[in-house]
Amino acid sequence: MGSKRPLADDAGDGGGESSNQQPKRRKFYGSGKHKAKEGTSEFAKKRVRNIQRLLQSKADLPANVRNDLERELAALRSDVADRAFQKKRSAMIAKYHMVRFFERKKASRLVKQLRRQIEADPNGDDAASLKEQLHVAEVDEAYTLYHPHIEPYISLYGNAKPADGDDETADKAPAAKLALKAERPPMWAEVEKTMEQGLEALQRLRERRSADGSTPAPRRPTLKKSSGANKTPLKPRQEQGQEQNHETHPKAQHGDKHKPAGAGERSSKTALNRRERRRLMRETMAAEEDADSDGGGFFEEA
């Protein structure tokens, strides 16, 4: 099979058209930068940075605009913190899911065994010891269920060994029973105290956000009450319209020659709106027509 000719030979044989042709340019649509969608964590962080820069660079912003931006900034910060907490919580749940599941199964199995032993011989010699072991096993089960999700989980039965060091006993006995007298992590004692307060307290312990026990929920900032010294009393819309009518129609202030007697006193006391001015004008025109009709005109009597 023969070899192909190089591209230079084809260009020379085809003439000057192929040599003069320029390669096609690739079309690029957009700037190529990823734009964060509204409602995502990236969008919220970007908006927080923009508001912070705006508040720092623009010191002469109006008070209402600055207050709106500060409220939006507080809400966005709370949203970003809540999203970060949920992301870390999901990661910690996935990380310790397997060890918590297996230890919960071991603890619940031991609780059932100890309860059966106590029910079989409630007045036996080892009844008190069995009750103490049952309490430890119940706390172990609650520890696996209600350990805070946001904190690292410390295993209960990872290094379970018998007290006498007998390997045959270690092979036969379950890990949960071997670790009944072993040392417990610090969270175990906190779970034991929380069990006395009820199920809701245990659920709050599992969902807490910090090690000090606080569970701050994201809250929207409340409106700040400004001092009354800087406020100007608002006027009703009718009075504002009356003042505007006085400015645009100066005749209403000084009185009109077509107004009847007493209209000037009324306008000086209270400003007239458009409807009242039209009514007074109609009354004035009607009064003038009555005066003309009473004069007689062409049909005056001798």
C-alpha positions as CSV (number, residue, x, y, z in Angstrom):
1,M,0.0,0.0,0.0
2,G,1.4,3.3,-1.0
3,S,2.0,6.2,1.3
4,K,0.0,9.4,1.2
5,R,1.4,12.5,-0.3
6,P,2.2,15.3,2.1
7,L,-0.1,18.3,2.4
8,A,2.5,20.6,0.8
9,D,2.3,18.6,-2.5
10,D,-1.5,18.8,-2.6
11,A,-1.3,22.6,-2.1
12,G,1.2,23.0,-4.8
13,D,-0.7,20.9,-7.3
14,G,-4.1,22.6,-6.6
15,G,-2.8,26.1,-7.4
16,G,-2.9,29.2,-5.4
17,E,-6.5,28.9,-4.1
18,S,-5.7,26.4,-1.3
19,S,-2.5,28.2,-0.3
20,N,-4.3,31.6,0.1
21,Q,-7.3,30.2,2.1
22,Q,-7.2,31.2,5.8
23,P,-8.2,28.7,8.5
24,K,-11.7,29.2,10.0
25,R,-11.9,31.0,13.3
26,R,-13.7,29.4,16.2
27,K,-16.8,31.2,17.4
28,F,-16.9,32.0,21.1
29,Y,-20.3,32.7,22.6
30,G,-20.3,34.8,25.7
31,S,-17.3,35.7,28.0
32,G,-16.6,32.1,28.9
33,K,-17.1,32.8,32.6
34,H,-19.5,30.9,34.8
35,K,-22.3,33.1,36.1
36,A,-23.9,32.1,39.4
37,K,-27.6,31.5,39.2
38,E,-29.9,33.4,41.5
39,G,-30.7,31.5,44.7
40,T,-27.5,29.6,44.9
41,S,-24.7,30.0,47.5
42,E,-22.3,31.5,45.0
43,F,-24.9,34.1,44.0
44,A,-25.4,35.0,47.7
45,K,-21.7,35.3,48.4
46,K,-21.2,37.5,45.3
47,R,-24.1,39.7,46.3
48,V,-22.7,40.1,49.9
49,R,-19.3,41.2,48.5
50,N,-21.0,43.7,46.2
51,I,-23.1,45.2,49.0
52,Q,-20.1,45.5,51.3
53,R,-18.0,47.3,48.6
54,L,-20.9,49.6,47.9
55,L,-21.4,50.5,51.5
56,Q,-17.7,51.2,52.0
57,S,-17.2,53.2,48.8
58,K,-20.4,55.3,48.9
59,A,-20.6,57.2,52.1
60,D,-23.2,59.6,50.9
61,L,-26.0,57.1,50.2
62,P,-29.5,58.1,51.3
63,A,-30.6,56.8,54.6
64,N,-33.4,54.6,53.2
65,V,-31.2,53.0,50.6
66,R,-28.5,52.3,53.2
67,N,-31.0,50.7,55.5
68,D,-32.4,48.5,52.7
69,L,-28.9,47.4,51.8
70,E,-28.0,46.6,55.4
71,R,-31.1,44.5,55.8
72,E,-30.4,42.6,52.6
73,L,-26.8,42.1,53.7
74,A,-27.9,40.6,57.0
75,A,-30.4,38.3,55.4
76,L,-27.8,37.1,52.8
77,R,-25.2,36.5,55.5
78,S,-27.7,34.4,57.4
79,D,-28.6,32.5,54.2
80,V,-24.9,31.8,53.5
81,A,-24.3,30.6,57.1
82,D,-27.3,28.3,56.9
83,R,-26.2,26.9,53.6
84,A,-22.7,26.2,54.9
85,F,-24.2,24.5,58.0
86,Q,-26.4,22.3,55.9
87,K,-23.5,21.4,53.6
88,K,-21.2,20.4,56.5
89,R,-24.1,18.5,58.2
90,S,-24.7,16.4,55.1
91,A,-21.0,15.7,54.8
92,M,-20.7,14.6,58.4
93,I,-23.8,12.4,58.2
94,A,-22.4,10.6,55.2
95,K,-19.0,10.2,56.8
96,Y,-20.2,8.6,60.1
97,H,-23.3,6.9,58.8
98,M,-21.8,3.3,58.7
99,V,-20.2,3.3,62.2
100,R,-23.3,4.8,63.8
101,F,-25.5,2.3,62.1
102,F,-23.5,-0.7,63.3
103,E,-23.1,0.6,66.8
104,R,-26.8,1.4,67.1
105,K,-27.6,-2.2,66.1
106,K,-25.2,-3.6,68.7
107,A,-26.5,-1.3,71.4
108,S,-30.2,-2.1,70.7
109,R,-29.4,-5.8,70.6
110,L,-27.7,-5.6,74.0
111,V,-30.6,-3.7,75.4
112,K,-33.1,-6.4,74.4
113,Q,-30.8,-9.1,75.9
114,L,-30.5,-7.4,79.2
115,R,-34.2,-6.7,79.4
116,R,-35.0,-10.3,78.8
117,Q,-32.6,-11.4,81.6
118,I,-34.1,-8.9,84.0
119,E,-37.7,-10.1,83.2
120,A,-36.6,-13.7,83.6
121,D,-35.3,-13.2,87.1
122,P,-36.3,-9.8,88.5
123,N,-35.3,-10.6,92.1
124,G,-32.1,-12.4,91.3
125,D,-28.7,-11.7,92.9
126,D,-27.4,-10.0,89.8
127,A,-30.5,-7.9,89.2
128,A,-28.9,-4.7,90.3
129,S,-25.9,-5.3,88.1
130,L,-28.1,-6.1,85.1
131,K,-30.0,-2.8,85.7
132,E,-26.8,-0.8,85.7
133,Q,-25.7,-2.5,82.5
134,L,-29.1,-1.9,81.0
135,H,-28.8,1.8,81.7
136,V,-25.4,2.0,80.1
137,A,-26.7,0.2,77.0
138,E,-29.7,2.5,76.7
139,V,-27.4,5.5,76.9
140,D,-25.2,3.9,74.3
141,E,-28.2,3.5,72.0
142,A,-29.2,7.1,72.5
143,Y,-25.6,8.2,71.9
144,T,-25.6,6.6,68.5
145,L,-29.0,8.1,67.6
146,Y,-28.7,11.7,69.0
147,H,-25.0,12.5,68.7
148,P,-24.7,16.0,67.1
149,H,-24.5,15.7,63.4
150,I,-22.1,18.6,63.0
151,E,-19.5,17.2,65.4
152,P,-17.1,14.3,64.8
153,Y,-18.5,11.0,66.1
154,I,-16.3,9.0,68.5
155,S,-16.8,5.3,68.4
156,L,-18.0,3.4,71.5
157,Y,-17.0,-0.2,70.6
158,G,-14.0,0.4,68.4
159,N,-11.4,-0.9,70.9
160,A,-13.6,-3.1,73.0
161,K,-11.5,-5.6,75.1
162,P,-12.4,-7.8,78.1
163,A,-11.3,-6.7,81.5
164,D,-9.4,-9.9,82.3
165,G,-7.7,-10.0,78.9
166,D,-9.1,-13.4,77.9
167,D,-9.1,-13.8,74.1
168,E,-11.7,-16.7,74.2
169,T,-14.1,-14.5,76.1
170,A,-13.6,-11.7,73.6
171,D,-14.4,-14.0,70.7
172,K,-17.6,-15.2,72.2
173,A,-19.0,-12.0,73.9
174,P,-20.4,-9.2,71.7
175,A,-18.5,-6.0,71.4
176,A,-21.2,-3.9,73.1
177,K,-21.2,-6.1,76.2
178,L,-17.4,-6.1,76.4
179,A,-17.4,-2.3,76.3
180,L,-19.9,-1.8,79.1
181,K,-17.1,-0.9,81.6
182,A,-14.9,0.9,79.1
183,E,-14.3,4.6,79.1
184,R,-16.9,6.7,77.3
185,P,-16.3,9.9,75.2
186,P,-17.3,13.2,76.8
187,M,-20.5,13.5,74.7
188,W,-21.8,10.3,76.3
189,A,-22.3,12.0,79.7
190,E,-24.0,14.9,78.0
191,V,-26.4,12.5,76.2
192,E,-27.1,10.8,79.6
193,K,-28.1,14.2,81.1
194,T,-30.2,15.1,78.1
195,M,-32.2,11.9,78.3
196,E,-33.7,13.0,81.5
197,Q,-35.2,16.1,79.7
198,G,-37.1,14.1,77.1
199,L,-37.1,13.4,73.4
200,E,-37.3,17.0,72.2
201,A,-34.1,17.8,74.2
202,L,-32.4,14.9,72.5
203,Q,-33.5,16.1,69.0
204,R,-32.2,19.7,69.8
205,L,-28.9,18.2,70.9
206,R,-28.6,16.3,67.6
207,E,-29.4,19.4,65.5
208,R,-27.3,21.9,67.4
209,R,-24.9,24.1,65.4
210,S,-22.0,24.7,67.8
211,A,-20.3,22.9,70.7
212,D,-21.6,25.4,73.3
213,G,-25.1,24.0,72.8
214,S,-26.6,27.0,70.9
215,T,-28.8,26.4,67.9
216,P,-29.1,29.8,66.2
217,A,-31.8,29.7,63.5
218,P,-31.5,32.0,60.5
219,R,-33.7,35.0,61.2
220,R,-34.6,38.0,59.1
221,P,-33.5,41.3,60.5
222,T,-36.2,43.5,61.9
223,L,-36.8,47.1,61.0
224,K,-34.9,49.6,63.0
225,K,-36.9,52.4,64.6
226,S,-35.3,55.7,63.8
227,S,-35.3,58.6,66.2
228,G,-38.3,61.0,66.0
229,A,-36.0,64.1,65.9
230,N,-35.1,63.6,62.3
231,K,-38.6,62.8,61.2
232,T,-40.9,65.4,59.6
233,P,-44.7,65.1,60.2
234,L,-46.4,63.7,57.2
235,K,-49.4,65.7,55.9
236,P,-52.6,64.1,54.5
237,R,-52.9,63.8,50.8
238,Q,-55.8,66.2,50.7
239,E,-53.8,69.0,52.4
240,Q,-50.8,68.4,50.1
241,G,-53.2,68.7,47.1
242,Q,-54.6,71.9,48.5
243,E,-51.2,73.4,49.0
244,Q,-50.3,72.5,45.4
245,N,-53.5,74.1,44.2
246,H,-52.6,77.3,46.0
247,E,-49.2,77.4,44.3
248,T,-50.5,76.8,40.8
249,H,-53.6,79.0,41.2
250,P,-52.7,82.2,43.0
251,K,-56.1,83.6,42.5
252,A,-57.5,81.2,45.0
253,Q,-55.4,82.9,47.7
254,H,-56.4,86.5,47.0
255,G,-60.0,85.8,46.0
256,D,-61.8,86.1,42.7
257,K,-64.0,89.0,41.6
258,H,-66.7,86.5,40.6
259,K,-66.9,85.0,44.1
260,P,-70.0,85.9,46.2
261,A,-69.8,87.6,49.5
262,G,-68.3,85.5,52.2
263,A,-66.3,83.3,49.8
264,G,-63.1,85.2,50.6
265,E,-63.5,84.5,54.2
266,R,-64.0,80.8,53.6
267,S,-61.0,80.6,51.3
268,S,-58.8,82.3,53.8
269,K,-59.8,79.9,56.5
270,T,-59.6,76.6,54.5
271,A,-58.3,76.0,51.0
272,L,-60.8,75.0,48.4
273,N,-60.4,72.0,46.3
274,R,-61.4,71.7,42.6
275,R,-64.9,70.4,43.2
276,E,-65.8,73.3,45.6
277,R,-64.3,75.9,43.3
278,R,-66.5,74.6,40.4
279,R,-69.6,74.6,42.6
280,L,-68.9,78.2,43.7
281,M,-68.4,79.2,40.0
282,R,-71.7,77.6,39.0
283,E,-73.5,79.4,41.9
284,T,-71.9,82.7,40.8
285,M,-72.9,82.3,37.2
286,A,-76.4,81.4,38.2
287,A,-76.6,84.5,40.4
288,E,-75.4,86.8,37.6
289,E,-78.0,85.3,35.2
290,D,-80.8,86.0,37.8
291,A,-79.6,89.6,38.2
292,D,-79.7,90.1,34.4
293,S,-83.2,88.6,34.1
294,D,-84.5,90.9,36.9
295,G,-83.2,94.1,35.1
296,G,-85.9,93.8,32.4
297,G,-83.8,94.2,29.2
298,F,-85.9,95.3,26.2
299,F,-89.2,94.7,27.9
300,E,-89.0,97.3,30.7
301,E,-92.3,98.8,31.9
302,A,-92.8,102.5,31.5
